[in-house]
Amino acid sequence: MPFALVLRCLQRFHSLAETSSVIFRKRVFAHPSSFAAQRRRDPSKKMQLTLEFGGGLELLCDSVKIHNVNVETPKGAQQLAMRDLLVWVQKNLIKERPEMFIKGDTVRPGVLVLVNDCDWELSGQLDTTLEEKDVVVFISTLHGG
C-alpha cells in the first residue's frame, strides 16, 4: 500500500476521532424559559410524587405506607407548593381522623416532614416548592403510652 494512501487514511481517522470526541463532549442544556413556556401551555400539569407515611400515620391512609401519586398544580400557580400538597393529601389520601395529621393549614406538631430527605423547616415549610419525582415523607414522632 502506498505511503500517501496510508497517510490519507490516518488523517481521515484522526479527523473522525476529533469530530466524535467533540460530539461526545458536547452537552446540550435547555434554556429555563423553554420549560416556563411549556408549563404555561399546560396549566393543569400533573406532577408525579412519591409520598411516604410512617410512625403510625400510615394507619390514616388505609395502612398503605408508600403512595405514588399524580398531583395537579393549582390553577394560576406555576409550581406545586407544600401547602397545596397538604390540601391534596387531606382530600385524597387521609381516610380517617384527619385531625391526627393536619392542624389548621399545616401538619400537626410532632409530624416530621422530609422533602427529598431534607427537613422541610430548612426549605421553607409550607412555601417549599416541589418538583417532578420528589419524595415527601411524613413521620409521626408522637407515640402513645
C-alpha positions in Angstrom: 0.0 0.0 0.0 1.5 3.4 -0.9 2.6 5.7 1.9 0.3 8.5 0.7 -2.8 6.3 0.9 -1.9 5.2 4.5 -1.3 8.8 5.4 -4.7 9.9 4.0 -6.5 7.1 5.9 -4.8 8.1 9.1 -5.8 11.8 8.6 -9.4 10.7 7.9 -9.4 8.6 11.0 -7.9 11.4 13.1 -10.5 13.9 11.9 -13.3 11.4 12.6 -11.9 10.8 16.1 -11.8 14.6 16.7 -15.3 15.1 15.5 -16.7 12.2 17.6 -14.9 13.4 20.7 -16.4 16.8 20.2 -19.8 15.3 19.8 -19.3 13.2 23.0 -18.1 16.2 24.9 -20.8 18.5 23.8 -23.6 18.9 26.4 -27.0 20.3 25.5 -28.8 22.3 28.1 -32.3 23.6 27.5 -33.0 27.2 28.4 -35.2 27.6 31.5 -37.6 29.8 29.6 -38.5 26.9 27.4 -39.7 25.0 30.4 -41.7 28.0 31.6 -43.3 28.3 28.2 -44.2 24.6 28.2 -45.7 25.0 31.7 -47.8 28.0 30.6 -49.3 25.9 27.7 -50.4 23.2 30.1 -51.8 25.0 33.2 -53.2 21.8 34.8 -49.9 19.9 34.7 -49.8 16.8 36.8 -46.7 16.3 38.9 -45.6 12.8 39.9 -44.6 12.5 43.5 -43.9 9.7 46.0 -45.5 10.2 49.4 -44.4 8.0 52.4 -46.2 7.8 55.7 -44.6 6.3 58.8 -44.6 6.3 62.6 -48.3 5.4 62.7 -49.5 7.9 60.1 -50.0 5.1 57.5 -53.0 4.0 59.6 -54.8 7.2 58.4 -54.2 6.1 54.8 -55.7 2.5 54.9 -52.3 1.2 56.2 -50.5 2.0 53.0 -47.0 3.4 53.6 -45.9 4.4 50.1 -48.1 6.2 47.6 -47.0 7.1 44.1 -49.4 9.9 43.1 -50.0 12.4 40.4 -51.0 15.8 41.8 -52.3 18.6 39.6 -50.8 22.1 40.1 -53.4 24.6 41.3 -55.0 26.9 38.7 -52.9 30.0 38.2 -49.9 28.6 40.0 -46.6 27.9 38.2 -45.4 25.3 40.8 -46.8 23.0 43.4 -46.1 24.1 47.0 -46.2 22.0 50.1 -49.4 23.9 51.3 -51.1 22.7 48.0 -49.9 19.1 48.6 -51.2 19.1 52.2 -54.7 20.1 50.9 -54.5 17.4 48.3 -53.4 14.7 50.8 -56.2 15.6 53.1 -58.8 15.4 50.4 -57.5 12.3 48.6 -55.4 10.1 50.9 -56.4 10.6 54.5 -59.4 8.2 55.1 -60.0 8.7 58.8 -59.1 11.1 61.6 -57.6 13.9 59.6 -57.1 15.9 62.8 -54.2 13.5 63.6 -52.4 14.7 60.5 -53.5 18.3 59.8 -53.9 21.2 62.3 -55.1 24.4 60.6 -53.3 24.6 57.3 -50.2 22.7 58.3 -49.2 19.4 59.8 -49.7 18.8 63.5 -46.8 19.4 65.8 -44.9 16.1 66.2 -45.1 15.2 62.4 -41.7 15.3 60.8 -41.8 16.3 57.1 -38.9 15.4 54.8 -38.7 16.6 51.2 -36.0 14.5 49.4 -34.5 13.6 52.8 -34.3 17.2 53.9 -36.3 18.6 56.8 -38.9 21.0 55.3 -38.1 23.5 58.0 -34.8 24.2 56.2 -36.5 24.7 52.9 -39.4 27.0 53.8 -42.1 24.7 55.3 -45.5 25.5 53.6 -43.7 27.5 50.9 -41.4 24.7 49.8 -41.8 24.2 46.1 -42.0 20.6 44.8 -40.6 19.3 41.6 -41.3 16.2 39.5 -40.5 12.9 41.2 -39.8 14.5 44.6 -40.2 12.2 47.6 -42.1 13.6 50.5 -42.0 11.7 53.8 -44.3 12.3 56.8 -43.3 10.6 60.1 -45.1 10.9 63.4 -42.7 11.3 66.3 -45.5 11.0 68.9 -46.3 7.7 70.4 -49.0 6.8 72.9 -48.2 5.0 76.1 
